[in-house]
Amino acid sequence: MIFATDLDRTLIYSNRALEEFGAPEKSALLPVEKKDEKWISFMTKASFDLLKEIYNRFLFIPVTTRT
């Protein structure tokens, strides 16, 4: 089975998204992407754990327009 999903503002939140919309309600955020020694993307702990489970069971394809 293949699992495909968007990343930005779906599974991963950038600093800009967090500034614009705030952190997802009642969520612990984990840093997941670093650029120039700064954390630039975050995921909720729940999403991170579920994505690990999906990755272990299926072919995971991130679908994004991010550069």
Backbone atoms as SQL, in Angstrom:
CREATE TABLE atoms (id INTEGER PRIMARY KEY, chain TEXT, resi INTEGER, resn TEXT, atom TEXT, x REAL, y REAL, z REAL);
INSERT INTO atoms VALUES
  (1, 'A', 1, 'MET', 'N', 0.844, -1.173, 0.000),
  (2, 'A', 1, 'MET', 'CA', 0.000, 0.000, 0.000),
  (3, 'A', 1, 'MET', 'C', 0.892, 1.239, 0.000),
  (4, 'A', 2, 'ILE', 'N', 0.417, 2.282, -0.638),
  (5, 'A', 2, 'ILE', 'CA', 1.123, 3.560, -0.688),
  (6, 'A', 2, 'ILE', 'C', 0.324, 4.582, 0.110),
  (7, 'A', 3, 'PHE', 'N', 1.029, 5.378, 0.909),
  (8, 'A', 3, 'PHE', 'CA', 0.407, 6.457, 1.670),
  (9, 'A', 3, 'PHE', 'C', 1.067, 7.755, 1.237),
  (10, 'A', 4, 'ALA', 'N', 0.295, 8.669, 0.686),
  (11, 'A', 4, 'ALA', 'CA', 0.812, 9.960, 0.243),
  (12, 'A', 4, 'ALA', 'C', 0.069, 11.069, 0.965),
  (13, 'A', 5, 'THR', 'N', 0.791, 12.105, 1.352),
  (14, 'A', 5, 'THR', 'CA', 0.168, 13.234, 2.040),
  (15, 'A', 5, 'THR', 'C', 0.973, 14.504, 1.799),
  (16, 'A', 6, 'ASP', 'N', 0.296, 15.616, 1.884),
  (17, 'A', 6, 'ASP', 'CA', 0.950, 16.912, 1.872),
  (18, 'A', 6, 'ASP', 'C', 1.728, 17.048, 3.178),
  (19, 'A', 7, 'LEU', 'N', 2.690, 17.922, 3.216),
  (20, 'A', 7, 'LEU', 'CA', 3.460, 18.141, 4.439),
  (21, 'A', 7, 'LEU', 'C', 3.144, 19.480, 5.088),
  (22, 'A', 8, 'ASP', 'N', 3.374, 20.554, 4.345),
  (23, 'A', 8, 'ASP', 'CA', 3.257, 21.899, 4.923),
  (24, 'A', 8, 'ASP', 'C', 1.859, 22.185, 5.449),
  (25, 'A', 9, 'ARG', 'N', 1.834, 22.538, 6.723),
  (26, 'A', 9, 'ARG', 'CA', 0.605, 22.900, 7.428),
  (27, 'A', 9, 'ARG', 'C', -0.400, 21.745, 7.499),
  (28, 'A', 10, 'THR', 'N', 0.067, 20.551, 7.187),
  (29, 'A', 10, 'THR', 'CA', -0.738, 19.345, 7.341),
  (30, 'A', 10, 'THR', 'C', -0.075, 18.463, 8.386),
  (31, 'A', 11, 'LEU', 'N', 1.149, 18.063, 8.113),
  (32, 'A', 11, 'LEU', 'CA', 1.933, 17.276, 9.071),
  (33, 'A', 11, 'LEU', 'C', 3.070, 18.090, 9.677),
  (34, 'A', 12, 'ILE', 'N', 3.612, 19.011, 8.885),
  (35, 'A', 12, 'ILE', 'CA', 4.759, 19.812, 9.320),
  (36, 'A', 12, 'ILE', 'C', 4.355, 21.282, 9.366),
  (37, 'A', 13, 'TYR', 'N', 4.776, 21.936, 10.436),
  (38, 'A', 13, 'TYR', 'CA', 4.490, 23.367, 10.610),
  (39, 'A', 13, 'TYR', 'C', 5.797, 24.140, 10.615),
  (40, 'A', 14, 'SER', 'N', 5.906, 25.142, 9.753),
  (41, 'A', 14, 'SER', 'CA', 7.081, 26.007, 9.727),
  (42, 'A', 14, 'SER', 'C', 6.958, 27.053, 10.828),
  (43, 'A', 15, 'ASN', 'N', 8.050, 27.740, 11.080),
  (44, 'A', 15, 'ASN', 'CA', 7.999, 28.845, 12.044),
  (45, 'A', 15, 'ASN', 'C', 6.976, 29.887, 11.606),
  (46, 'A', 16, 'ARG', 'N', 6.923, 30.158, 10.304),
  (47, 'A', 16, 'ARG', 'CA', 5.967, 31.149, 9.792),
  (48, 'A', 16, 'ARG', 'C', 4.527, 30.705, 10.036),
  (49, 'A', 17, 'ALA', 'N', 4.246, 29.435, 9.788),
  (50, 'A', 17, 'ALA', 'CA', 2.890, 28.923, 10.028),
  (51, 'A', 17, 'ALA', 'C', 2.530, 29.024, 11.502),
  (52, 'A', 18, 'LEU', 'N', 3.473, 28.704, 12.369),
  (53, 'A', 18, 'LEU', 'CA', 3.214, 28.793, 13.808),
  (54, 'A', 18, 'LEU', 'C', 2.987, 30.241, 14.243),
  (55, 'A', 19, 'GLU', 'N', 3.729, 31.172, 13.631),
  (56, 'A', 19, 'GLU', 'CA', 3.530, 32.587, 13.945),
  (57, 'A', 19, 'GLU', 'C', 2.167, 33.070, 13.460),
  (58, 'A', 20, 'GLU', 'N', 1.774, 32.648, 12.273),
  (59, 'A', 20, 'GLU', 'CA', 0.504, 33.090, 11.690),
  (60, 'A', 20, 'GLU', 'C', -0.713, 32.481, 12.377),
  (61, 'A', 21, 'PHE', 'N', -0.643, 31.190, 12.649),
  (62, 'A', 21, 'PHE', 'CA', -1.824, 30.475, 13.144),
  (63, 'A', 21, 'PHE', 'C', -1.709, 29.987, 14.574),
  (64, 'A', 22, 'GLY', 'N', -0.519, 30.069, 15.160),
  (65, 'A', 22, 'GLY', 'CA', -0.305, 29.534, 16.493),
  (66, 'A', 22, 'GLY', 'C', -0.091, 28.032, 16.435),
  (67, 'A', 23, 'ALA', 'N', 0.351, 27.481, 17.530),
  (68, 'A', 23, 'ALA', 'CA', 0.589, 26.039, 17.602),
  (69, 'A', 23, 'ALA', 'C', -0.749, 25.307, 17.588),
  (70, 'A', 24, 'PRO', 'N', -0.786, 24.128, 16.991),
  (71, 'A', 24, 'PRO', 'CA', -2.025, 23.344, 17.043),
  (72, 'A', 24, 'PRO', 'C', -2.453, 23.143, 18.496),
  (73, 'A', 25, 'GLU', 'N', -3.730, 23.242, 18.720),
  (74, 'A', 25, 'GLU', 'CA', -4.287, 23.190, 20.067),
  (75, 'A', 25, 'GLU', 'C', -3.890, 21.918, 20.816),
  (76, 'A', 26, 'LYS', 'N', -3.495, 22.089, 22.081),
  (77, 'A', 26, 'LYS', 'CA', -3.166, 20.970, 22.974),
  (78, 'A', 26, 'LYS', 'C', -2.151, 20.004, 22.366),
  (79, 'A', 27, 'SER', 'N', -1.105, 20.533, 21.777),
  (80, 'A', 27, 'SER', 'CA', -0.133, 19.645, 21.148),
  (81, 'A', 27, 'SER', 'C', 1.276, 19.950, 21.624),
  (82, 'A', 28, 'ALA', 'N', 2.050, 18.908, 21.745),
  (83, 'A', 28, 'ALA', 'CA', 3.468, 19.046, 22.010),
  (84, 'A', 28, 'ALA', 'C', 4.165, 19.008, 20.654),
  (85, 'A', 29, 'LEU', 'N', 4.975, 20.005, 20.356),
  (86, 'A', 29, 'LEU', 'CA', 5.650, 20.065, 19.064),
  (87, 'A', 29, 'LEU', 'C', 7.068, 19.523, 19.169),
  (88, 'A', 30, 'LEU', 'N', 7.453, 18.749, 18.160),
  (89, 'A', 30, 'LEU', 'CA', 8.800, 18.202, 18.070),
  (90, 'A', 30, 'LEU', 'C', 9.503, 18.849, 16.880),
  (91, 'A', 31, 'PRO', 'N', 10.755, 19.276, 17.040),
  (92, 'A', 31, 'PRO', 'CA', 11.495, 19.798, 15.888),
  (93, 'A', 31, 'PRO', 'C', 11.855, 18.641, 14.959),
  (94, 'A', 32, 'VAL', 'N', 11.682, 18.850, 13.636),
  (95, 'A', 32, 'VAL', 'CA', 11.937, 17.763, 12.688),
  (96, 'A', 32, 'VAL', 'C', 12.797, 18.164, 11.491),
  (97, 'A', 33, 'GLU', 'N', 13.054, 19.447, 11.308),
  (98, 'A', 33, 'GLU', 'CA', 13.877, 19.881, 10.176),
  (99, 'A', 33, 'GLU', 'C', 14.756, 21.038, 10.601),
  (100, 'A', 34, 'LYS', 'N', 16.030, 20.937, 10.258),
  (101, 'A', 34, 'LYS', 'CA', 17.001, 21.951, 10.641),
  (102, 'A', 34, 'LYS', 'C', 17.657, 22.534, 9.391),
  (103, 'A', 35, 'LYS', 'N', 17.880, 23.845, 9.413),
  (104, 'A', 35, 'LYS', 'CA', 18.587, 24.520, 8.327),
  (105, 'A', 35, 'LYS', 'C', 19.498, 25.562, 8.947),
  (106, 'A', 36, 'ASP', 'N', 20.751, 25.548, 8.553),
  (107, 'A', 36, 'ASP', 'CA', 21.733, 26.500, 9.096),
  (108, 'A', 36, 'ASP', 'C', 21.732, 26.499, 10.623),
  (109, 'A', 37, 'GLU', 'N', 21.677, 25.294, 11.191),
  (110, 'A', 37, 'GLU', 'CA', 21.724, 25.102, 12.648),
  (111, 'A', 37, 'GLU', 'C', 20.516, 25.657, 13.407),
  (112, 'A', 38, 'LYS', 'N', 19.424, 25.956, 12.682),
  (113, 'A', 38, 'LYS', 'CA', 18.194, 26.429, 13.334),
  (114, 'A', 38, 'LYS', 'C', 17.054, 25.493, 12.975),
  (115, 'A', 39, 'TRP', 'N', 16.204, 25.181, 13.946),
  (116, 'A', 39, 'TRP', 'CA', 15.022, 24.368, 13.683),
  (117, 'A', 39, 'TRP', 'C', 14.027, 25.200, 12.897),
  (118, 'A', 40, 'ILE', 'N', 13.583, 24.644, 11.768),
  (119, 'A', 40, 'ILE', 'CA', 12.668, 25.413, 10.911),
  (120, 'A', 40, 'ILE', 'C', 11.312, 24.741, 10.715),
  (121, 'A', 41, 'SER', 'N', 11.189, 23.471, 11.099),
  (122, 'A', 41, 'SER', 'CA', 9.917, 22.765, 10.938),
  (123, 'A', 41, 'SER', 'C', 9.636, 21.891, 12.148),
  (124, 'A', 42, 'PHE', 'N', 8.346, 21.765, 12.441),
  (125, 'A', 42, 'PHE', 'CA', 7.918, 21.051, 13.637),
  (126, 'A', 42, 'PHE', 'C', 6.714, 20.176, 13.312),
  (127, 'A', 43, 'MET', 'N', 6.549, 19.119, 14.097),
  (128, 'A', 43, 'MET', 'CA', 5.383, 18.243, 13.997),
  (129, 'A', 43, 'MET', 'C', 4.814, 18.045, 15.385),
  (130, 'A', 44, 'THR', 'N', 3.517, 17.755, 15.446),
  (131, 'A', 44, 'THR', 'CA', 2.965, 17.389, 16.747),
  (132, 'A', 44, 'THR', 'C', 3.501, 16.007, 17.111),
  (133, 'A', 45, 'LYS', 'N', 3.586, 15.723, 18.375),
  (134, 'A', 45, 'LYS', 'CA', 4.068, 14.415, 18.845),
  (135, 'A', 45, 'LYS', 'C', 3.157, 13.311, 18.312),
  (136, 'A', 46, 'ALA', 'N', 1.857, 13.545, 18.334),
  (137, 'A', 46, 'ALA', 'CA', 0.906, 12.544, 17.842),
  (138, 'A', 46, 'ALA', 'C', 1.133, 12.255, 16.358),
  (139, 'A', 47, 'SER', 'N', 1.302, 13.292, 15.549),
  (140, 'A', 47, 'SER', 'CA', 1.540, 13.099, 14.114),
  (141, 'A', 47, 'SER', 'C', 2.861, 12.389, 13.868),
  (142, 'A', 48, 'PHE', 'N', 3.878, 12.745, 14.620),
  (143, 'A', 48, 'PHE', 'CA', 5.191, 12.121, 14.487),
  (144, 'A', 48, 'PHE', 'C', 5.106, 10.617, 14.766),
  (145, 'A', 49, 'ASP', 'N', 4.440, 10.267, 15.857),
  (146, 'A', 49, 'ASP', 'CA', 4.308, 8.856, 16.223),
  (147, 'A', 49, 'ASP', 'C', 3.504, 8.072, 15.183),
  (148, 'A', 50, 'LEU', 'N', 2.420, 8.649, 14.696),
  (149, 'A', 50, 'LEU', 'CA', 1.610, 7.978, 13.679),
  (150, 'A', 50, 'LEU', 'C', 2.364, 7.845, 12.352),
  (151, 'A', 51, 'LEU', 'N', 3.117, 8.869, 11.992),
  (152, 'A', 51, 'LEU', 'CA', 3.884, 8.808, 10.755),
  (153, 'A', 51, 'LEU', 'C', 4.957, 7.723, 10.828),
  (154, 'A', 52, 'LYS', 'N', 5.582, 7.555, 11.982),
  (155, 'A', 52, 'LYS', 'CA', 6.549, 6.470, 12.148),
  (156, 'A', 52, 'LYS', 'C', 5.875, 5.115, 11.944),
  (157, 'A', 53, 'GLU', 'N', 4.679, 4.954, 12.459),
  (158, 'A', 53, 'GLU', 'CA', 3.942, 3.709, 12.296),
  (159, 'A', 53, 'GLU', 'C', 3.594, 3.465, 10.825),
  (160, 'A', 54, 'ILE', 'N', 3.138, 4.500, 10.147),
  (161, 'A', 54, 'ILE', 'CA', 2.819, 4.398, 8.718),
  (162, 'A', 54, 'ILE', 'C', 4.066, 4.032, 7.925),
  (163, 'A', 55, 'TYR', 'N', 5.175, 4.685, 8.225),
  (164, 'A', 55, 'TYR', 'CA', 6.442, 4.446, 7.532),
  (165, 'A', 55, 'TYR', 'C', 6.878, 2.988, 7.675),
  (166, 'A', 56, 'ASN', 'N', 6.659, 2.415, 8.827),
  (167, 'A', 56, 'ASN', 'CA', 7.061, 1.029, 9.062),
  (168, 'A', 56, 'ASN', 'C', 6.156, 0.013, 8.369),
  (169, 'A', 57, 'ARG', 'N', 4.966, 0.419, 7.950),
  (170, 'A', 57, 'ARG', 'CA', 3.997, -0.512, 7.352),
  (171, 'A', 57, 'ARG', 'C', 3.774, -0.323, 5.863),
  (172, 'A', 58, 'PHE', 'N', 3.981, 0.897, 5.369),
  (173, 'A', 58, 'PHE', 'CA', 3.634, 1.225, 3.988),
  (174, 'A', 58, 'PHE', 'C', 4.744, 2.010, 3.317),
  (175, 'A', 59, 'LEU', 'N', 4.621, 2.164, 2.015),
  (176, 'A', 59, 'LEU', 'CA', 5.484, 3.080, 1.288),
  (177, 'A', 59, 'LEU', 'C', 4.936, 4.482, 1.512),
  (178, 'A', 60, 'PHE', 'N', 5.724, 5.349, 2.125),
  (179, 'A', 60, 'PHE', 'CA', 5.286, 6.709, 2.440),
  (180, 'A', 60, 'PHE', 'C', 5.865, 7.655, 1.404),
  (181, 'A', 61, 'ILE', 'N', 5.001, 8.448, 0.764),
  (182, 'A', 61, 'ILE', 'CA', 5.431, 9.416, -0.231),
  (183, 'A', 61, 'ILE', 'C', 4.980, 10.813, 0.195),
  (184, 'A', 62, 'PRO', 'N', 5.926, 11.669, 0.614),
  (185, 'A', 62, 'PRO', 'CA', 5.543, 13.042, 0.927),
  (186, 'A', 62, 'PRO', 'C', 5.263, 13.799, -0.364),
  (187, 'A', 63, 'VAL', 'N', 4.185, 14.539, -0.382),
  (188, 'A', 63, 'VAL', 'CA', 3.785, 15.301, -1.561),
  (189, 'A', 63, 'VAL', 'C', 3.761, 16.763, -1.157),
  (190, 'A', 64, 'THR', 'N', 4.659, 17.539, -1.745),
  (191, 'A', 64, 'THR', 'CA', 4.774, 18.930, -1.346),
  (192, 'A', 64, 'THR', 'C', 5.342, 19.777, -2.483),
  (193, 'A', 65, 'THR', 'N', 5.151, 21.083, -2.388),
  (194, 'A', 65, 'THR', 'CA', 5.771, 22.002, -3.340),
  (195, 'A', 65, 'THR', 'C', 6.942, 22.734, -2.685),
  (196, 'A', 66, 'ARG', 'N', 7.285, 22.316, -1.484),
  (197, 'A', 66, 'ARG', 'CA', 8.365, 22.949, -0.745),
  (198, 'A', 66, 'ARG', 'C', 9.698, 22.746, -1.457),
  (199, 'A', 67, 'THR', 'N', 10.553, 23.759, -1.435),
  (200, 'A', 67, 'THR', 'CA', 11.861, 23.647, -2.096),
  (201, 'A', 67, 'THR', 'C', 12.904, 23.089, -1.167);
